[in-house]
Amino acid sequence: MARLARRHGDGALRPARAFLEVASDALLITFPDGRPWRVPLAGAKSRVRDAELAQRFVRHLRIELAAGAGAAVVDVITPPDKGAIAPRAARLPPAPRHAIVVEPLAWEAATAWLASG
């Protein structure tokens, strides 16, 4: 899902971004290749944590979908190329390599919506 687009001068990977919209009962994700995906939120559980990808801090949103909703888990992260360098001492859990990368404002909107219940 996270497709690597190119390398920056500092060596940080720049994954292609997905577009994320928040609807009343779902997240609407459009992948960089244009494929749409509707993620139903009824009965879903979510959690937010700090993580590391490509030696950079990222924010990680994990959504565990209700049974019968398709994929069991959806992982959404902020772009690693916009995160600070993660020191080894931080010992952050790794973000899933298959995570969907979205811009920070879209990530914040989704987490705020999910937190509101």
Backbone as CSV, one residue per row, in Angstrom:
resi,resn,N_x,N_y,N_z,CA_x,CA_y,CA_z,C_x,C_y,C_z
1,MET,0.815,-1.173,0.000,0.000,0.000,0.000,0.864,1.243,0.000
2,ALA,1.862,1.300,0.861,2.781,2.430,0.807,3.793,2.140,-0.287
3,ARG,3.751,2.914,-1.338,4.657,2.718,-2.456,5.726,3.786,-2.371
4,LEU,6.988,3.387,-2.471,8.071,4.347,-2.350,8.234,5.114,-3.644
5,ALA,8.125,6.428,-3.562,8.167,7.260,-4.754,9.594,7.650,-5.131
6,ARG,10.403,8.015,-4.174,11.774,8.435,-4.451,12.503,8.646,-3.141
7,ARG,13.786,8.942,-3.240,14.573,9.251,-2.061,14.868,10.737,-2.046
8,HIS,14.827,11.325,-0.866,15.211,12.719,-0.690,16.721,12.782,-0.557
9,GLY,17.256,13.973,-0.624,18.692,14.164,-0.491,19.243,13.652,0.825
10,ASP,18.450,13.706,1.899,18.936,13.245,3.197,18.761,11.746,3.386
11,GLY,18.252,11.058,2.373,18.114,9.608,2.444,16.760,9.138,2.938
12,ALA,15.898,10.056,3.385,14.576,9.648,3.880,13.689,9.212,2.715
13,LEU,12.974,8.151,2.900,12.063,7.672,1.867,10.828,8.552,1.803
14,ARG,10.324,8.768,0.610,9.099,9.559,0.420,8.035,8.659,-0.200
15,PRO,7.210,8.016,0.649,6.158,7.152,0.114,5.071,7.974,-0.584
16,ALA,4.460,7.366,-1.567,3.327,7.995,-2.242,2.190,8.149,-1.238
17,ARG,1.446,9.247,-1.350,0.363,9.540,-0.403,-0.986,9.077,-0.928
18,ALA,-1.803,8.611,-0.001,-3.201,8.324,-0.296,-4.009,9.544,0.141
19,PHE,-5.190,9.691,-0.411,-6.102,10.769,-0.041,-7.142,10.168,0.883
20,LEU,-7.410,10.822,2.010,-8.323,10.286,3.008,-9.416,11.309,3.295
21,GLU,-10.654,10.841,3.294,-11.808,11.664,3.648,-12.557,10.975,4.772
22,VAL,-13.165,11.774,5.628,-13.946,11.239,6.734,-15.425,11.431,6.416
23,ALA,-16.167,10.338,6.395,-17.626,10.386,6.232,-18.251,10.056,7.583
24,SER,-19.541,10.157,7.693,-20.197,9.924,8.983,-20.017,8.500,9.492
25,ASP,-19.915,7.527,8.594,-19.828,6.128,9.010,-18.658,5.373,8.405
26,ALA,-17.736,6.094,7.748,-16.633,5.405,7.068,-15.478,6.356,6.801
27,LEU,-14.322,5.760,6.557,-13.196,6.501,5.988,-13.179,6.183,4.508
28,LEU,-13.004,7.192,3.706,-12.929,7.010,2.258,-11.486,7.255,1.854
29,ILE,-10.834,6.209,1.378,-9.415,6.277,1.023,-9.286,6.138,-0.486
30,THR,-8.524,7.035,-1.075,-8.179,6.921,-2.486,-6.674,6.718,-2.553
31,PHE,-6.265,5.565,-3.059,-4.853,5.236,-3.148,-4.174,6.079,-4.225
32,PRO,-2.857,6.187,-4.162,-2.139,7.000,-5.145,-2.412,6.608,-6.599
33,ASP,-2.756,5.339,-6.834,-3.048,4.903,-8.202,-4.501,5.166,-8.611
34,GLY,-5.289,5.805,-7.709,-6.666,6.160,-8.019,-7.720,5.180,-7.532
35,ARG,-7.311,4.029,-7.007,-8.282,3.052,-6.505,-8.957,3.572,-5.236
36,PRO,-10.291,3.521,-5.171,-10.984,3.940,-3.955,-11.198,2.764,-3.004
37,TRP,-11.321,3.068,-1.719,-11.626,2.060,-0.716,-12.471,2.714,0.364
38,ARG,-13.599,2.122,0.652,-14.480,2.599,1.722,-14.256,1.693,2.924
39,VAL,-13.835,2.283,4.038,-13.554,1.532,5.259,-14.692,1.793,6.243
40,PRO,-15.595,0.809,6.440,-16.718,1.020,7.352,-16.243,1.109,8.802
41,LEU,-16.792,2.054,9.545,-16.345,2.272,10.921,-17.298,1.700,11.965
42,ALA,-18.455,1.207,11.564,-19.404,0.633,12.525,-18.758,-0.549,13.242
43,GLY,-18.677,-0.468,14.538,-18.098,-1.541,15.343,-16.584,-1.592,15.335
44,ALA,-15.936,-0.650,14.668,-14.475,-0.645,14.601,-13.872,-0.091,15.890
45,LYS,-12.675,-0.550,16.196,-11.909,-0.049,17.339,-10.636,0.564,16.787
46,SER,-10.191,1.646,17.411,-8.964,2.282,16.919,-8.028,2.603,18.065
47,ARG,-6.756,2.716,17.718,-5.756,3.157,18.692,-4.695,3.960,17.952
48,VAL,-4.092,4.873,18.681,-3.083,5.765,18.128,-1.800,5.576,18.920
49,ARG,-0.674,5.591,18.221,0.614,5.474,18.903,1.687,6.148,18.064
50,ASP,2.826,6.388,18.694,4.008,6.825,17.967,4.700,5.582,17.444
51,ALA,5.317,5.697,16.283,6.028,4.566,15.695,7.206,5.102,14.896
52,GLU,7.930,4.189,14.263,9.111,4.539,13.474,9.027,3.837,12.131
53,LEU,9.350,4.569,11.088,9.457,3.996,9.751,10.599,4.702,9.045
54,ALA,11.497,3.951,8.472,12.670,4.498,7.779,13.464,5.418,8.709
55,GLN,13.574,5.026,9.965,14.295,5.767,10.995,13.735,7.164,11.214
56,ARG,12.433,7.313,11.028,11.743,8.588,11.240,10.522,8.368,12.117
57,PHE,10.204,9.396,12.934,8.988,9.350,13.729,7.782,9.424,12.807
58,VAL,6.786,8.613,13.076,5.492,8.707,12.403,4.411,8.539,13.456
59,ARG,3.226,9.029,13.164,2.056,8.774,13.990,1.306,7.627,13.327
60,HIS,0.878,6.664,14.101,0.280,5.432,13.583,-1.141,5.295,14.124
61,LEU,-2.086,5.185,13.218,-3.484,4.918,13.552,-3.797,3.506,13.090
62,ARG,-4.206,2.660,14.011,-4.612,1.297,13.676,-6.107,1.174,13.922
63,ILE,-6.820,0.761,12.896,-8.262,0.567,12.990,-8.542,-0.917,12.844
64,GLU,-9.137,-1.506,13.872,-9.524,-2.906,13.838,-11.005,-2.948,13.475
65,LEU,-11.296,-3.486,12.308,-12.657,-3.479,11.787,-13.501,-4.568,12.414
66,ALA,-14.807,-4.338,12.403,-15.748,-5.337,12.908,-15.720,-6.557,11.993
67,ALA,-16.069,-7.702,12.524,-16.103,-8.928,11.727,-17.010,-8.740,10.514
68,GLY,-16.579,-9.264,9.386,-17.367,-9.177,8.169,-17.194,-7.882,7.389
69,ALA,-16.263,-7.028,7.813,-16.082,-5.739,7.152,-14.940,-5.760,6.142
70,GLY,-14.482,-6.925,5.745,-13.374,-6.996,4.784,-12.066,-7.199,5.511
71,ALA,-11.088,-6.347,5.223,-9.782,-6.447,5.876,-9.973,-6.337,7.391
72,ALA,-9.192,-7.080,8.144,-9.337,-7.083,9.589,-8.754,-5.839,10.234
73,VAL,-7.680,-5.302,9.637,-6.967,-4.171,10.215,-6.596,-3.186,9.118
74,VAL,-6.710,-1.900,9.435,-6.263,-0.842,8.532,-5.245,-0.006,9.297
75,ASP,-4.054,0.143,8.744,-3.002,0.940,9.360,-2.786,2.194,8.525
76,VAL,-2.843,3.357,9.190,-2.660,4.641,8.528,-1.570,5.398,9.280
77,ILE,-0.585,5.928,8.545,0.506,6.656,9.191,0.726,8.009,8.521
78,THR,1.399,8.888,9.269,1.840,10.155,8.708,3.110,9.909,7.901
79,PRO,3.467,10.794,6.992,4.629,10.566,6.138,5.947,10.537,6.918
80,PRO,6.761,9.511,6.702,8.043,9.461,7.408,8.983,10.590,6.984
81,ASP,8.868,11.061,5.760,9.759,12.125,5.308,9.451,13.463,5.969
82,LYS,8.310,13.573,6.662,7.977,14.798,7.388,8.253,14.660,8.880
83,GLY,8.676,13.478,9.307,8.948,13.238,10.722,10.397,13.504,11.071
84,ALA,10.628,13.761,12.343,11.991,13.962,12.830,12.737,12.633,12.809
85,ILE,14.035,12.708,12.806,14.852,11.494,12.859,14.646,10.853,14.227
86,ALA,14.338,9.559,14.218,14.072,8.827,15.456,15.376,8.267,16.006
87,PRO,15.803,8.742,17.174,17.037,8.187,17.760,16.818,6.754,18.212
88,ARG,17.857,5.961,18.174,17.750,4.558,18.601,17.290,4.439,20.041
89,ALA,17.631,5.433,20.855,17.271,5.393,22.268,15.761,5.472,22.470
90,ALA,15.032,5.991,21.495,13.580,6.134,21.633,12.882,4.781,21.661
91,ARG,13.445,3.779,21.000,12.880,2.421,20.965,11.400,2.413,20.621
92,LEU,11.064,3.043,19.534,9.678,3.070,19.078,9.342,1.782,18.349
93,PRO,8.094,1.346,18.440,7.704,0.169,17.662,7.712,0.519,16.176
94,PRO,8.013,-0.429,15.327,8.009,-0.138,13.893,6.583,0.004,13.365
95,ALA,6.415,0.921,12.439,5.125,1.042,11.750,5.062,-0.063,10.702
96,PRO,3.879,-0.589,10.434,3.767,-1.635,9.417,4.211,-1.120,8.046
97,ARG,4.955,-1.922,7.321,5.427,-1.536,5.986,4.282,-1.384,5.000
98,HIS,3.155,-2.026,5.258,1.996,-1.946,4.367,1.060,-0.785,4.719
99,ALA,1.443,0.040,5.696,0.561,1.118,6.151,0.254,2.109,5.032
100,ILE,-0.918,2.678,5.107,-1.357,3.699,4.158,-0.807,5.036,4.648
101,VAL,-0.093,5.740,3.797,0.520,7.015,4.161,-0.385,8.153,3.706
102,VAL,-0.748,9.030,4.642,-1.584,10.193,4.331,-0.930,11.438,4.926
103,GLU,-1.324,12.591,4.432,-0.804,13.855,4.950,-1.224,14.032,6.413
104,PRO,-0.408,14.747,7.196,-0.704,14.901,8.626,-2.084,15.482,8.934
105,LEU,-2.549,16.472,8.176,-3.870,17.048,8.459,-4.990,16.030,8.271
106,ALA,-4.894,15.196,7.260,-5.897,14.151,7.042,-5.832,13.123,8.164
107,TRP,-4.630,12.770,8.591,-4.447,11.818,9.686,-5.085,12.369,10.961
108,GLU,-4.825,13.654,11.253,-5.375,14.281,12.458,-6.899,14.328,12.410
109,ALA,-7.466,14.635,11.244,-8.929,14.669,11.112,-9.532,13.294,11.378
110,ALA,-8.915,12.260,10.840,-9.426,10.898,11.032,-9.339,10.484,12.497
111,THR,-8.223,10.765,13.146,-8.091,10.363,14.553,-9.036,11.156,15.446
112,ALA,-9.228,12.430,15.147,-10.170,13.237,15.948,-11.590,12.714,15.773
113,TRP,-11.953,12.358,14.548,-13.299,11.826,14.281,-13.511,10.508,15.034
114,LEU,-12.529,9.633,14.975,-12.649,8.342,15.655,-12.694,8.513,17.169
115,ALA,-11.932,9.465,17.690,-11.922,9.696,19.141,-13.241,10.267,19.644
116,SER,-13.966,10.961,18.765,-15.230,11.579,19.178,-16.352,10.558,19.348
117,GLY,-16.103,9.331,18.874,-17.074,8.268,19.063,-18.042,8.217,17.975
